[in-house]
Amino acid sequence: MLRRPLNLRRILLTVDAVGGVWRYAVDVARGMAGAGVGVVLVGSGPPPSPAQRREVEAIPGASLDWLDAPLDWMADEASELAGVPALLAAAAARHGADLLHLNAPMQALGLPEGLPFVVVSHSCVHTWWRAVRSGAAPAEWTWRYDMTRAGFDAARVTFVPTASHGRALVEAYGGIRGLRVVPNAATSASAVRRKEPFVFAAGRWWDEGKNGRVLDEAAGMAALPVVMAGAVEGPLGQRFAATSAQMLGPLDAAAVRGEMDRAAIFAAPSIYEPFGLAVLEAALAGAALVLADIPTFRELWDDAALFADPRDPAAFARAIDVLASDESLRRDLAERARARAASFTIERQTTLLMEAYAGAMAGAASGRGHARQTEFVEVAP
């Protein structure tokens, strides 16, 4: 039996249509719908596609509201984001939201006193830079660091999808109050279909952190064909061009899952990955996993995948070939990954979110004093 705060009827959930936050937000909205809580997805940046809009329309109690504002990571200077808090507060009032679920720490700055909110860090440019480029980020990004740090300080609760990402944030920003892990989730797949001999990968390949170049080079050496789906042109002019892998371009969620259902192996070469939702979805579909040897993937998939050096295409090719030539190992790892993935349910995610929402609402109601007791209503699972 799920418990939700009695006075929680509608959530404002910030979102963008460019990256993984969209998939996360849609799954959160589905979980909240099951708990009887309405969700308005308030977005900024490039608008959603018709397929993305249909996803939201299919969720009971969910709606979409798009703001004329830039994404935090697409802004060139802090002044471009100055009006975002007022826009979010106005949207909360317009939709009657009882709580704001902010998917970027910067969005917490300047909100009206007493408006309950939680913050999520799905990624950030400074931890991205440390992982992908190493060393200190460019001086022109200092304002991003300062605003993110201030966003953490403003929040009573900050979610991260993995402990690995939480550690990376603390290394970059110092201590963060109310930091807790709430893993991402995915809808359980149906029975595993008959697998076909190819490797599938999905990601925003224009993002250097997704490391598409290494997988493309591995495709030229591996025994099985490698198929890559996802955008190859980024919103800031980034581009990726493959030479050996078969590129499918951007696919909607249903088409991606269809490829995952067919593929015997799923590969994720990311250098930077705070969670990796596509890996979770592939594991649920029964694919064996070949993953970059990075802390996040070790945390989530140790003993349920083969790992390879993300900067060594030959290592990825060798790992693919091992699974291609050993059906018993491939089946064993696929079963282990599917069993591991089964614990990352939307129901579990919703329960953890409700607990955090209750604390945020009680804290906002009490101001600086002690949090008052929160009343709950029981919701059938």
C-alpha positions in Angstrom: 0.0 0.0 0.0 1.5 3.3 -1.1 1.2 6.3 1.2 1.1 9.8 -0.2 0.7 13.2 1.6 -2.9 14.0 2.0 -2.5 17.5 0.6 -0.5 16.4 -2.5 -2.9 16.6 -5.4 -0.8 18.0 -8.3 2.9 18.2 -9.0 4.8 20.6 -11.3 7.5 18.6 -12.9 10.2 20.5 -15.0 11.3 18.8 -18.2 13.2 19.2 -21.4 12.6 17.4 -24.7 16.2 16.9 -25.7 17.7 14.3 -23.4 17.0 11.6 -20.8 15.1 13.9 -18.5 12.1 13.5 -20.8 12.0 9.7 -20.4 12.5 10.1 -16.6 9.7 12.7 -16.3 7.2 10.6 -18.3 7.9 7.6 -16.0 7.5 9.8 -12.9 4.2 11.1 -14.3 3.0 7.5 -14.9 3.9 6.5 -11.3 2.1 9.6 -9.9 -1.0 8.8 -12.0 -1.2 5.4 -10.4 -1.1 7.1 -7.0 -3.9 9.5 -7.9 -1.6 12.6 -8.2 -1.8 14.8 -11.2 1.3 16.1 -13.0 1.9 19.1 -15.2 5.2 18.7 -17.1 6.5 22.3 -17.5 9.2 22.4 -20.2 11.7 24.8 -21.7 14.2 24.8 -24.5 13.4 23.1 -27.9 9.8 22.0 -28.0 8.7 18.3 -27.8 7.9 16.3 -30.9 4.3 15.2 -31.7 5.2 11.7 -30.5 6.4 13.1 -27.1 3.2 15.1 -26.8 1.2 12.0 -27.4 3.1 10.2 -24.6 1.9 12.8 -22.1 -1.6 12.9 -23.4 -1.8 9.1 -22.8 -1.1 9.5 -19.0 -4.2 10.1 -16.9 -4.1 13.4 -15.0 -1.0 14.6 -16.9 -0.6 17.8 -19.0 2.1 19.7 -20.8 3.0 23.4 -20.5 5.9 24.8 -22.5 7.7 28.0 -21.4 9.5 30.5 -23.5 12.8 30.0 -21.6 16.2 28.4 -22.4 17.5 25.2 -20.8 20.1 25.9 -18.1 22.8 24.0 -20.0 22.0 25.8 -23.3 22.2 29.3 -21.8 25.4 31.4 -22.4 25.1 33.6 -19.3 23.2 33.7 -16.0 21.1 36.6 -17.1 19.3 34.4 -19.6 17.9 32.4 -16.7 16.9 35.3 -14.5 13.2 35.1 -15.4 12.8 31.3 -14.9 11.8 31.3 -11.2 9.0 33.7 -11.9 7.8 31.6 -14.8 7.8 28.5 -12.7 6.0 30.1 -9.8 3.4 31.5 -12.3 3.0 28.0 -13.8 2.6 26.5 -10.3 -0.2 28.9 -9.5 -1.8 28.5 -13.0 -2.0 24.7 -12.6 -2.7 24.6 -8.8 0.5 22.6 -8.1 1.2 21.7 -4.5 4.9 20.9 -5.0 7.6 21.5 -7.6 9.8 18.7 -8.7 12.8 20.5 -10.3 15.0 18.5 -12.7 17.8 21.1 -12.6 19.2 22.6 -9.4 19.4 26.1 -10.9 15.6 26.2 -11.1 15.4 26.4 -7.3 16.8 29.9 -7.2 14.5 32.8 -6.4 11.3 30.7 -5.9 8.7 32.3 -3.5 9.1 31.5 0.2 6.9 28.6 1.3 6.5 27.0 -2.1 7.5 23.3 -1.5 10.1 21.8 -4.0 12.6 19.1 -4.4 15.7 19.2 -6.7 17.1 16.4 -8.9 20.6 16.3 -10.4 20.5 14.1 -13.4 23.8 15.4 -14.7 25.8 18.7 -14.7 28.4 20.3 -16.9 31.1 20.3 -14.2 30.9 16.6 -13.4 30.6 16.0 -17.2 33.8 18.0 -17.8 35.7 16.1 -15.0 34.7 12.8 -16.5 35.1 13.5 -20.2 37.8 16.1 -20.5 39.4 16.0 -16.9 40.8 18.9 -15.0 39.0 22.2 -14.3 36.1 23.4 -16.4 36.5 26.5 -18.5 36.4 29.8 -16.6 33.3 30.9 -18.6 31.4 28.2 -16.9 31.9 29.6 -13.4 28.5 31.1 -13.3 27.0 27.7 -13.9 28.9 26.3 -11.0 27.8 29.1 -8.7 24.1 28.8 -9.7 24.2 25.0 -9.3 25.8 25.3 -5.9 23.2 27.9 -4.8 20.5 25.6 -6.0 21.7 22.8 -3.8 21.8 25.2 -0.9 18.3 26.4 -1.5 16.9 22.8 -1.5 15.9 20.8 1.5 16.0 17.6 -0.5 18.2 16.7 -3.5 17.8 13.5 -5.4 20.5 11.7 -7.4 19.9 8.5 -9.5 23.0 6.7 -8.2 25.4 7.0 -5.3 28.2 7.3 -7.9 26.7 10.5 -9.3 26.2 11.8 -5.7 29.9 11.2 -5.0 30.9 13.0 -8.2 28.7 16.0 -7.2 30.2 16.2 -3.7 33.7 16.0 -5.1 32.8 18.9 -7.4 30.6 21.1 -5.2 31.3 20.0 -1.6 28.6 18.9 0.9 25.0 18.8 -0.3 22.1 19.0 2.2 19.4 16.3 2.1 21.2 14.3 -0.6 19.5 11.0 -1.3 19.5 8.3 -4.0 16.3 7.7 -5.8 17.1 5.4 -8.7 15.5 5.8 -12.1 12.9 3.2 -13.2 11.3 1.6 -16.2 8.2 -0.2 -17.1 8.6 -3.9 -16.9 8.9 -5.6 -20.3 6.9 -8.6 -21.4 8.4 -12.0 -22.1 11.8 -12.0 -23.8 11.5 -12.5 -27.5 13.8 -14.6 -29.7 17.1 -12.7 -30.0 18.8 -11.8 -33.2 22.6 -11.6 -33.7 23.4 -7.9 -33.6 24.5 -5.3 -31.1 22.2 -2.3 -30.4 23.0 1.0 -28.7 20.9 4.1 -28.0 22.0 7.6 -27.0 22.5 11.2 -27.8 25.5 10.5 -30.0 26.3 14.2 -30.5 27.1 14.3 -26.7 30.8 13.6 -26.3 30.1 11.9 -23.0 28.1 9.2 -24.7 31.3 8.2 -26.5 29.8 7.1 -29.8 33.2 7.3 -31.6 34.6 4.4 -29.6 31.6 2.1 -30.3 31.7 3.1 -34.0 35.4 2.1 -34.2 34.6 -1.1 -32.3 31.9 -1.9 -34.9 34.7 -2.1 -37.5 36.4 -4.8 -35.5 33.5 -6.8 -34.0 32.1 -10.1 -35.3 28.4 -8.8 -35.0 26.9 -5.8 -36.7 26.4 -2.8 -34.5 23.3 -0.7 -34.8 23.1 2.8 -33.2 19.9 4.8 -32.6 19.7 8.3 -31.5 20.3 12.0 -32.4 23.6 12.8 -34.2 23.1 16.6 -34.2 22.9 18.6 -30.9 21.1 21.8 -30.2 24.4 23.7 -30.0 25.7 22.5 -33.3 27.4 19.3 -32.1 27.6 16.5 -34.7 28.5 12.8 -34.8 29.1 10.8 -37.9 29.6 7.0 -37.9 31.8 5.1 -40.4 31.3 1.5 -39.4 28.1 1.2 -37.3 24.6 1.3 -38.9 22.9 4.5 -37.8 19.1 4.6 -37.4 18.9 8.2 -36.3 16.4 9.4 -33.7 13.6 6.9 -32.9 10.6 7.2 -30.6 10.4 5.2 -27.4 8.4 2.4 -28.9 10.8 1.9 -31.8 13.8 1.9 -29.5 12.2 -0.8 -27.3 11.5 -2.7 -30.4 15.2 -2.8 -31.3 16.0 -3.8 -27.7 13.5 -6.7 -27.9 15.4 -8.0 -31.0 19.0 -7.4 -30.1 21.1 -10.1 -28.5 23.5 -7.6 -27.0 23.2 -4.0 -25.9 26.3 -1.8 -25.7 26.8 1.5 -23.7 30.2 3.0 -24.2 29.6 6.2 -22.1 32.4 8.0 -20.4 29.9 10.0 -18.4 26.6 8.5 -17.3 24.9 9.4 -14.0 22.4 6.5 -14.5 21.9 5.1 -18.0 18.2 4.5 -18.5 18.7 2.9 -21.9 20.8 0.2 -20.2 18.0 -0.6 -17.7 15.4 -0.8 -20.6 17.7 -3.1 -22.6 18.2 -5.4 -19.5 14.5 -5.7 -19.1 14.2 -6.7 -22.7 16.6 -9.5 -22.1 19.7 -8.2 -23.9 23.2 -9.1 -22.6 25.1 -6.0 -21.7 28.5 -4.7 -22.7 29.2 -1.6 -20.7 31.9 1.0 -20.2 33.9 0.4 -17.1 32.8 3.5 -15.2 31.6 3.8 -11.5 27.9 4.2 -12.4 27.7 1.0 -14.4 29.8 -0.9 -11.9 27.4 0.2 -9.1 24.3 -0.8 -11.0 25.4 -3.8 -13.1 28.5 -5.5 -11.5 28.3 -9.3 -12.0 25.5 -8.8 -14.6 27.5 -7.4 -17.6 30.8 -7.5 -19.4 32.8 -4.3 -18.9 35.3 -2.7 -21.3 37.6 0.3 -21.2 35.5 3.2 -22.6 38.6 4.7 -24.3 39.6 1.5 -26.1 37.6 0.4 -29.1 39.4 -2.9 -29.3 38.3 -3.7 -25.8 34.7 -3.1 -26.7 35.1 -5.3 -29.8 36.6 -8.1 -27.8 33.8 -8.0 -25.2 31.2 -8.1 -28.0 33.0 -11.1 -29.6 33.1 -13.0 -26.3 29.4 -12.8 -26.0 28.9 -13.5 -29.7 30.9 -16.7 -29.5 29.6 -18.0 -26.1 25.8 -18.4 -26.1 25.8 -19.9 -22.6 27.6 -16.8 -21.1 25.4 -14.5 -23.2 22.2 -16.1 -21.8 23.6 -16.1 -18.3 24.5 -12.4 -18.3 21.2 -11.5 -19.9 19.2 -13.4 -17.2 21.3 -11.7 -14.4 20.8 -8.3 -15.9 17.0 -8.8 -16.3 16.8 -10.0 -12.7 18.7 -6.9 -11.5 16.6 -4.6 -13.7 13.4 -6.0 -12.2 14.0 -4.2 -9.0 14.0 -0.7 -10.6 10.3 -0.4 -10.8 8.2 2.7 -11.2 6.3 1.6 -8.0 9.5 1.6 -6.0 10.5 5.0 -7.5 7.1 6.5 -6.7 7.2 5.3 -3.1 10.7 6.9 -2.6 9.5 10.1 -4.2 6.4 10.3 -2.0 8.5 10.0 1.1 10.7 12.9 0.0 7.8 15.0 -1.1 6.3 14.6 2.3 9.4 15.9 4.0 9.7 18.8 1.6 6.1 19.8 2.1 6.3 19.6 5.8 9.5 21.6 5.9 8.1 24.3 3.7 5.0 24.5 5.9 7.1 24.9 9.0 9.5 27.5 7.6 12.8 27.5 9.5 11.4 25.6 12.5 10.8 21.9 13.1 8.9 20.1 10.4 5.3 19.4 11.4 3.8 15.9 11.1 2.6 15.1 7.6 -0.7 13.4 7.1 -0.9 10.6 4.6 -3.6 8.9 2.5 -3.3 5.2 1.6 -3.2 4.4 -2.1 -3.7 0.9 -3.4 -0.7 -0.3 -5.5 
